Amino acid sequence: MPSKPPSVEIEVDDRVVRVSNPDRVYFPATGATKLDLVEYYLAVGPGIVNALWERPCMLHRFPQGLDGPKVHQKRLPAGAPDWVETVRLHFPRWNRTADELCVTELGAVIWAVQMSTVEFHPWNSRRPDTEKPDEWRIDLDPGPECDYATVQRVAGVVQEVLDELGAVGYPKTSGSKGLHVYVRVRPEHGFPDVRRAAWAFAREVERRTPEATTTWWTKDRDPSAVFVDYNQNARDHTIAAAYSVRGLPDARVSTPLRWSEVPEADPRDFTIATVPARFAEVGDLMADIDDHPFDLAPLLEWAARDEAEEPSAADTDG
């Protein structure tokens, strides 16, 4: 009889997670394995748990590594231990429900990695009320002909506008070509209003950098511009969490930055090979985000103003 594939047992706090096929290469370009991925998430444990805490989480799984098919999974994979927590969501378009992973401990992250998860994509709301976001996400998404220096320049304007509003923004690399900025908000508004507020902010950034940015969401937008993607605040839209690895050949990581680092930091420098040492040195740069909630009222006033002055601009369906 053929021998069973090798496995290792990983102790995570008071849990034990059995990791099968630990030597399977997930990132062929670097040779990084499934066990390397596990060890990365263990190294940034407090950061990834903070980023995912009690949020419905979509999983991007690569059962055969990056060379195999990618699975976008809303529902918790079968076979989860009873201590892995979930949150039930309703999807009106299909009149269906899904029990999604809801991280409350590092063991759940490691179990998801055992189930071939590479990327974690959480909602911007939490389990106590999944219809009331508590996170406003600013996504600076460069077009195919836009260089990263332009993203960095636009990020400076984002910081400028946030400072004027009295909002505390937390920047991070997207783990790909762009940049994200997160702002904690009070969970008082539904998704449509959070998205309207994000749209109004994006329009202000666009006014200040018309040569470099666009809020035009359709595919015919300027390929050399940075798209300020307010649509990431719509219901069931998710982006990679802080400290999430991305499914790219170099095992790049979506990494929090200090604002002072944004003008010089190169996203390619942040990978599963380099971020653990950085995390050990600087800790979780988003650790105190819950301490700085922002009231969206000024942005909703901006939205009402823009809609009144230019009614067609209010058609922001993405």
Stockholm file with secondary structure:
# STOCKHOLM 1.0

chainA/1-318         MPSKPPSVEIEVDDRVVRVSNPDRVYFPATGATKLDLVEYYLAVGPGIVNALWERPCMLHRFPQGLDGPKVHQKRLPAGAPDWVETVRLHFPRWNRTADELCVTELGAVIWAVQMSTVEFHPWNSRRPDTEKPDEWRIDLDPGPECDYATVQRVAGVVQEVLDELGAVGYPKTSGSKGLHVYVRVRPEHGFPDVRRAAWAFAREVERRTPEATTTWWTKDRDPSAVFVDYNQNARDHTIAAAYSVRGLPDARVSTPLRWSEVPEADPRDFTIATVPARFAEVGDLMADIDDHPFDLAPLLEWAARDEAEEPSAADTDG
#=GR chainA/1-318 SS CCCCCCEEEEEETTEEEEEESTTCEEETTTTEEHHHHHHHHHHTHHHHHHHHTTCEEEEEECTTCTTSCCEEECSCCTTCCTTSCEEEEEETTTTEEEEEEECSSHHHHHHHHHTTEEEEEECSSBTTBTTSCCEEEEEEEECTTCCHHHHHHHHHHHHHHHHHHTCCCEEEECSSSCEEEEEEBCTTSCHHHHHHHHHHHHHHHHHHCTTTEECCCSTTSCTTSEEECGGGGSTTCCCCCTTCBCSSTTCBBCCBCCGGGTTTCCGGGCBTTTHHHHHHHHCCTTTTGGGCCBCCHHHHHHHHHHHHHCGGGGCCCC
#=GC SS_cons         CCCCCCEEEEEETTEEEEEESTTCEEETTTTEEHHHHHHHHHHTHHHHHHHHTTCEEEEEECTTCTTSCCEEECSCCTTCCTTSCEEEEEETTTTEEEEEEECSSHHHHHHHHHTTEEEEEECSSBTTBTTSCCEEEEEEEECTTCCHHHHHHHHHHHHHHHHHHTCCCEEEECSSSCEEEEEEBCTTSCHHHHHHHHHHHHHHHHHHCTTTEECCCSTTSCTTSEEECGGGGSTTCCCCCTTCBCSSTTCBBCCBCCGGGTTTCCGGGCBTTTHHHHHHHHCCTTTTGGGCCBCCHHHHHHHHHHHHHCGGGGCCCC
//
